[in-house]
Amino acid sequence: MNVDVDKELLFITVIGQDKKGIVARISGLLYERNINIEDISQGVMQGYFVMTMLVDLREATADLENISHVLQQLGDEMGLRIQLQHQNIFKAMHRI
C-alpha cells in the first residue's frame, strides 16, 4: 500500500452484536468531522459485527481526543467496542 506522507492515518476497529445502522452511524459521525475513510473492511462472524476502517484525519474539524470521545459514546450507546489506533503505533506493534 502506498502511503501519502501528508496523511494522518488512524485505524478504527469495531466489534459487537450485529445490528442495523452500525456503518451508517460511524461513517456519519466521521463525515460530520470531515474525516475521510480511506479503506473499510466489514463482515459478520457468528452474529458478531467486525469492521476495520483506515481513516485520514488530516482535514478533520475535531482533534483526536474529541473523535475518540464521541466514538466511545457511540460505542456505549450501541453496545459496541470501538478502538482507535494511530497508524504509526499500529505499524510499530506489527513490525516483523
PyMOL commands that set and color helices and strands:
alter all, ss='L'
color gray80, all
select helices_A, chain A and resi 22-32+64-78+87-93
alter helices_A, ss='H'
color red, helices_A
select strands_A, chain A and resi 9-17+36-45+48-56+80-86
alter strands_A, ss='S'
color yellow, strands_A
deselect
rebuild
show_as cartoon
